[in-house]
Amino acid sequence: MERAIKRGAALCAAGMWLAVHAMAQAVPEAADAAASAAVAGDWADGLCGVIEEGARLLEENQLAPSNGVAREALLEALIRASEPSVVFLDEAGLAARSRRMSAREWDMGLTLVAVVDGLPKVAAVRADSPAAVAGILPGELIEKVGDRNVLTGASLKFVRGMLSEGDEAVLEIGVRAVDAKSRVVSVERVRREEASLTDVEELPAGIGYMRAAGIFPGAGAEIAGALEKWQASGLFGAILDLRGANGSAAEEIPAVAAGFAAPGERLYSMTDRQGKEIASVKALAAPESRMPLMVLVDEETTGAAELLAAVLGGGVKGAMIIGRETAGDPLIREPRKLSTGRYALLATRQLQTADGAVYAGAGGVVPDVLITDSALDETVYEPEAPVLRKGKMLSDEEKEDKALRDRTRNDTYLRRATDVLLGLKALGYAGQP
């Protein structure tokens, strides 16, 4: 056993030497090559000795793992030590990620919000959607998907994945109504349309609302078109809902941001890990938006949708980010196949927005208005019929206010956005100076 361990340590040292010098050769200048080798040698020095120590300890205590398990664990631990936020996927996981980033994922018309130590709650149901046809209502909880129970505190990413997986259109979903009664409904899902926007509506009080499934080809024209239409019709403000949104069409970002930045103004740049610029993106010429824009995000906002959130929150005028910190991958990660057959999603690029913020994989976009855990647990009570003095009738403004409260009752994010817009309206906000 001792001979085998020492032989393994010698091979490890030889392999490490080759790897270090291969890294140095990748740097063309001799001085930089020497520096690269020195830096690589610093962190690599002693690594084989640690492996030898661990192997000996496990062998002595009859705890040696199988070769495949040990290699996979060692390789992934080494990568994670350098990049704690790295994500590892198998072939199926990588394929599922690709589907989520495409425009052809299953769609049900549900907007979900997390409930701390509870089941995910239905915040909204799109009119005429598969979920609406099946009878799912805002305020209900998702407690089962197919034959699997949804655990208390389950992440939105996990639940959304359950709702979108599989090849069959029909999916049985267990829901718990506000009166705590449970039932099972059959939802006939449909493939998401090629369009990026799934919901476009005018809320009471002069507020436009649109929800994007992702930033796909054509998203720029869709979103900019909706904003121009609302501004022309006299609406005060707009809400762009990017919760759970993804996509990979970075080329659509300038068209969306055009109304909030001067033509030619830098929106963002992408660099490699050494700081070499890959792309610098500037705003297009477009009519200036006079409408304040609230952008809703959550932990599953990723890809091009996260890139858009970073840009709109990173120095442009007239936009505000509301929600939870985003996923941390505004199109900066790429899959790299490992010798174990799994993939590591590594942050191979860095994003820098106009305000100097840098996104390199360590965190996502932090909202201007953060939705806290306690806020997610808020219960908003609204009587079915308001109590009025005898002979008094609701004014049109009061009816509009009640309609807006009814629409946002089960959605903390949307309620915060409408509160901000109504506050700006009361203060006489008149758009960009």
N, C-alpha and C positions, 0 to 999 in steps of 0.2 A: 504493500500500500504506500509506504514512504517513497519508494522509487517512482511509483506512478505519479504521486503528488509533485515530486521534484521535477520529473519530466514535463508535467503539465506547466509548472512554473517557468521552466526554461522556454518552452514553446510560447507561452504567454509573453515573456520578455522579448523574444525574437519578433513576434507579431506586433508588439507595441512599438518596437524600434522601426519596423517597416512602415507602420501607420504614421508615426511622427514625421518620418522623412518624406513620405508621400505627401503629407500636408505641406511640408516646406517646399516641395517641388511645384506645388500648385501656385506659389507666389513667385512671379517672374523676377523681381529684383533680388539680388543676392543678399543684401542687408535685410530686406523684409523676410526672405526665406529663412535666414539664420534666426531672426527674431521669432518667426512662426514656430520653428523647431524648438526654440528655447521655451516659449510659452506652452506649447503642447507637451514638452517634456516635463514641465513643472507639475501640471495636473496629472500626467500619466505616471510620474515617478511614484513608485511604491504601490501602484494599483495591483500589479501581479503578486506582490507580497501579501496584500490583503486577501486576494483570492486564494492564495496558498493557505493562509491562516484559517480562512473560513472552511476550506475543503478539509483540512486536517481536523478541525473541531467537529464538524459534522460526522466525519468517518469514525472518529474516536467514540462518539456517542450514538453510533448506529442510526444517524438521522439523514444519511445521504439521500438527496432527491434523485429522481430519474434524470438522465442526461438532458432530455428535451426541456423539462420543467426548469432545471437549473439554468440552462442557456437563455431561455426566454426571460426568466426573472432577472438575471444578471444584466442582460442587454437593456431591458426596459428600465431597470433601476438606474443604470448609468446615464441613459438619456434623460430620465426624469430629474436626476440630480442637477443637470444643466438647465433644463426647461421644465419647471414644476407643472406648468399648465398643459403639457403635451397630452394628446389623446391617442390611444392605441385602438386600432380596429382590426377585425378579421375581414375576410373577403365579403361576407354578408353585410357587415357593418359599413364597409366602404360603399357597397352597392346601394344600401339604404340611404346613405348620406348623399350620394349622387342623385337619387330619386327626389329627395327632399329639396335639393337645389334646382330641380327642373320644374317646368311648368305643368307637369302632367301627374301630379300627386292626387290622391283621393281627396275630395272635398265634401264637407258635410254642412258647412254654414254655421259652425259654432265658434263663439268667442269664449275662451276659458280663462279663469283667473285662479291663482293658487290661494288656498286657505291654510294658514299656519296650523299644523297639527290637525288638519282636516282633509276632507275630500275636495278635489277640484270643483269649482262652482261654474255654472253656465252664466256668463255675464250678459250675453246677447245671442239671439238666434236670428240669422238673416231671413227676411221674408221670402217665402216660396222655396226655401232651401230644403235639402233632404231631411235635416234635423227638424225643421218647422213642420214638414209634412208628417213626420213620425210623431209629432206632438210634444217634443222636448221644449221646456219653457225656461225663460230666464229665472235664475234663483235656485234651480234644481242642482243637485249634486250628482256627479258621475261616480258610481260605486262598482260598476262591473263592465268589462269590455269583452265580448265573446264569452269564453268560459273562464276568464281570469278576473279575479277580484282586484279592485284598485285599492292599494294600501293607503292608510291614513298618512298624510304627509308626502305622498308620491310627487315627484317633480313633474312640472308641466311637460318637459321634454319627453319623459317616459310615457305619460298619458297620451300626448299628441302622437307619439310613435305608435302606440297601440291602436289609436283611432285611424291611422293612415296605412297600416301594414296589411298584407294579404292581397290575394288576387281576385277574390270574390267581392262583388259590389255590396251585397247585403251583409250587414253587421248588426248583431244583437247587442244592445247597450242597456245596462241596468242603471236606472236613475232613481234618486230619492227626492220626492217632492218637498215643498216647504212645510207640509204638514207631517213630515217624517215617514210617509208611506212610500214603499218601494214598488217599482214596476219594471218590466222589461219591454223595450220597444225595438222594432226592427227598422233600421235605417238603410235605405238603398243609396249608397254613396255614388257620386259621379266624379269622373276625372276632372280635375281643375281645368278651366278654360285657359287658352293661351294668354288671355289678358292678365295683367298683374293685379289690377283692382278687382276685388270680389264684392265690395260693398261701397256704394256711393249714395248718400242721402243728405237731405237738408233737415237738420235738427231744429227744434223750436229756438226762438231768440236770435235768429239770424246767424246760425252756425252751420258750416258745411262739414260733413264727416265722410272720410273714405278709409277703407281698410285694404291694405296690400298683402297678398299672400307672399309676395317676393318681388324683387326687382329683376324682371325678365325683359327681353327685347321689347321695346315699345313702351316701357313704363314711364319714361320721361314725358312722352307726348300725352299719355293718359293722365298723369298727375298734374302736369302743367295745364292741360286742357280743363280739368275740373276746377283748378284754382282760378283760371281766367274767367270761366263761366260764372263762378260764384261771385267774383269781384264785380263783373259786369251787371249781375242781378242785384247788387247792393247788400250782399251778406257781409257781416262784420268780420268774422274770423273763420279759421278752418282747423280741422284736426286730421292728421295723417297717422293712422294706426299701423305700426310696424311690429306689433307683438307677434312673436312666433314666425316672423317673415324671414326669408333668406334670399336666394337667387345669386346669380353670378354676372349679371350684365352691368359691369362697372361703367361702361360707356354711356349709360343712361343718367348717371349722376349729374353731369353739368346741366342738362335740360331741366331737371327738377330744381336745382339750386339757383338757376339763372335769375329768377325774380327776386332773390334775396341777396345778391352780390353784384357789384359793378362789373360790366363787361371786361374781360381780361384779368380780373382779380384771381389770384391763385386760390384754389379751393383745397387742394391737397397734393402731396407728392408721395411716391413710393420709392423706397431704397432697398438695396440688399442689406444683409447683416453687417457688411463692411462700410455702409454709408454711401455706396455708389448709387446715384439716382437712376431709377428705372423709368419713371414717368412723372411728369408734372402736369397737373390738370387745372385748367383755368375756366372761369365762368363764361358762358355764352352770352351774346347780346339778346335781351328779352325785355318785354314790358315789366316795369318795376311793380312788385306786389305791394299793395297797401294793406293787405290783410295779415294780421298776426297768425302764425302757424304753430300749433301745438303738435309735437311728435311723440307718440306713445311707443315705448319700448319695454321689453322684459328680458329675462335671462336667456330666452331662446331667439332673440333677434340676432341674426348672424349674416355672414356673407355680404352681398351687395347692399342688403337692407341695413346692416350694421355700419357699412361704409357710409351710406347716406346719412344715417343718424350722427355719425362722427363729424361729417362735413357740415350738416345743419346746426350742430351744437358747437362747432369749432370756429367761430368767428364771423359767420354771416349774420345779417341783421334781420330781426323780425321773427325768428324761430326759437322755440324753447323745447327742451327735451324733458319728458315726464315719464316716470316709471321706475324700473329696476335696472341695475347695471347689466349691460349686454354681455353676450357670450365670449367676446374676446377674439373673434376671428373675422375682422373686416377685410376678407380676401387676402390675408397675409399668410395663411397656412397652406402647405402642399403635402400630399401623402408621399411617404418614402417607404418602399418595401424593405422589410428586414429579412435576415437570413432565416428567421423562424417561420416565415410565411405571413406574419402579421404586418400591419402598416402603422407607421408613426406619423401623425399630423403635426409637422414641424412648422414653426413660424420662421419661414425662410426670408420674409420681407418685413419691412417696417413702414408704417403709415404715419405721416406727419400732416396735421391739418393747419389751416391758415393761422390759428392762434398759437401754434408751436407745440400743441399736444402731440405726443408720440405714442403710438400703439404698436407694441412689439410682442404681444402674446401674454404679457403678465396680467392684463386686466382688460375690461371692456369700457364702453362709454358710460361714464357716470352721469346720471340725469341732473338737470338743474333743479327739478322738483322730485325728490325721492319718495317712492311709495314704500313705507315701512311695513314690517310684519303686523304691527298693531293696526295700521290703516287697512290692511287686507281683511282684517277681522271685523271691520265696522259693519254694523247693522243699521240700515236707514229705514225708519218707520214712516210710512205715509198712509194716512187713512184713505179708504176707498172713496169716501165723500167728505169734503171739508166741512167743518162745523161753522155755520154762518148765523149771524143774527137774523131774526125774523125779517123778511122782506128784502134782505141784502142778496145780491147776485155777484158771482165772480166776474171781475172785469176781464177783458181780452188779455191783458198783460198777466193777470193772475192765472188764467187758464193756460197761457203759454208757459209760465213758470212751472206749473204743476205737470204739464206734459213733458217738460225737460227733466224734471225730477223723476218721473216715472221711467223715462228712457234710461237714465243713468243709475237707477236705484241699486242695481246689482253689480255695478262696475266701478270700482274705486278709481281706476285710472281715468276713465272717461269723465267721472264726476269732478276730479281734480282739474282736468283740462277745461271743462266748461266753466268751472268756478273762476279760473284764471282769466278766461276770455270775457266773462261777465264783469269781472273786476276792471279789466282794461277798458271795456266799453263804458262803465260807469265813470271812469277817470277821464274819458274823452280822448282815448288813444286814437290817433289819426294816421297810423302807418308810418312809413319811413320819412325822415326829414328830407 
